[in-house]
Amino acid sequence: MSDTKNVSGMVEYPKEGILSMDLFRSKSSNTSLFCMAAGSEMEDHTSTKEGIVHIIEGKGTFVLEGKEIPMLPGTVIRMEKNAVHRLSAEENTCFMLHLHK
């Protein structure tokens, strides 16, 4: 059985900070939608799973293991598990994060 989601209809920006919502979740993976208000940041952190980040809209900076990557619509970023990363949104920015074993 498969599920479908209309992500464009789910984009909702908070006045400040970050809003996240689960799209799909299983024992081995999960996919979430993140909406970051302009000016918000996520400090250095890691994940115990490999990840794929897909930027849907907005503009910001993704720093992966010290390398700055522009967060622009259509950009896809692959992360190894335990990779140190941080994010900042220059304008309202939305992305999907898929984590898997």
C-alpha positions as CSV (number, residue, x, y, z in Angstrom):
1,M,0.0,0.0,0.0
2,S,1.4,3.4,-0.9
3,D,0.6,6.9,0.4
4,T,0.8,10.2,-1.4
5,K,1.1,13.7,-0.1
6,N,0.8,17.0,-1.8
7,V,3.7,18.8,-0.3
8,S,3.0,22.1,-1.9
9,G,-0.3,22.2,0.0
10,M,1.5,21.5,3.3
11,V,4.0,24.4,3.2
12,E,3.4,26.6,6.2
13,Y,5.9,29.1,7.6
14,P,6.0,30.0,11.2
15,K,6.5,33.7,12.2
16,E,9.9,32.7,13.6
17,G,11.8,29.4,14.0
18,I,11.2,26.1,12.3
19,L,8.1,24.0,11.7
20,S,8.5,20.3,10.9
21,M,6.0,17.6,10.1
22,D,6.4,13.9,9.3
23,L,5.3,12.9,5.8
24,F,6.2,9.2,6.0
25,R,7.7,7.0,8.7
26,S,8.8,3.3,8.9
27,K,11.2,1.3,11.0
28,S,14.1,2.0,8.6
29,S,13.3,5.5,7.3
30,N,11.4,8.7,7.7
31,T,10.6,11.7,5.5
32,S,9.8,15.1,7.0
33,L,9.0,18.5,5.7
34,F,10.8,21.5,7.3
35,C,9.7,25.1,6.9
36,M,12.2,27.6,8.2
37,A,11.2,31.3,8.8
38,A,13.6,33.9,7.4
39,G,16.4,34.5,9.8
40,S,16.1,31.1,11.6
41,E,19.0,28.7,12.1
42,M,19.7,25.2,13.1
43,E,23.0,24.9,15.0
44,D,25.6,22.2,14.4
45,H,24.1,18.7,14.8
46,T,24.4,15.2,13.4
47,S,22.1,12.3,12.5
48,T,22.6,8.6,13.2
49,K,21.1,7.9,9.7
50,E,22.1,8.8,6.2
51,G,20.1,11.6,4.7
52,I,18.9,13.4,1.6
53,V,17.8,17.0,1.8
54,H,15.7,18.4,-1.1
55,I,15.2,22.2,-1.2
56,I,11.7,23.1,-2.3
57,E,11.7,26.9,-2.1
58,G,13.6,29.7,-0.4
59,K,17.2,30.7,0.0
60,G,19.7,29.8,2.7
61,T,23.0,28.1,3.5
62,F,23.6,24.5,4.4
63,V,27.0,23.8,6.0
64,L,28.0,20.1,5.7
65,E,31.3,19.1,7.3
66,G,32.5,22.7,7.0
67,K,31.5,23.1,3.3
68,E,28.9,25.8,2.5
69,I,26.2,24.7,0.1
70,P,23.6,27.3,-1.2
71,M,20.1,26.2,-0.3
72,L,18.2,27.1,-3.5
73,P,15.1,25.5,-5.0
74,G,15.9,22.1,-6.6
75,T,19.1,21.5,-4.8
76,V,19.6,18.0,-3.4
77,I,22.2,17.4,-0.7
78,R,23.4,13.9,0.4
79,M,24.7,13.4,4.0
80,E,26.6,10.5,5.5
81,K,25.4,9.4,8.9
82,N,27.1,11.3,11.8
83,A,28.1,14.2,9.4
84,V,28.1,17.5,11.2
85,H,25.8,20.0,9.6
86,R,24.0,23.3,10.2
87,L,21.5,25.4,8.3
88,S,20.4,29.1,8.1
89,A,17.5,30.6,6.2
90,E,18.0,34.0,4.5
91,E,14.3,34.0,3.5
92,N,11.5,31.6,4.2
93,T,12.9,28.2,3.1
94,C,11.2,24.8,2.8
95,F,12.9,21.4,2.3
96,M,12.2,17.7,2.6
97,L,14.5,15.5,4.7
98,H,14.7,11.8,4.1
99,L,16.6,9.8,6.6
100,H,17.4,6.1,6.2
101,K,19.6,3.3,7.6
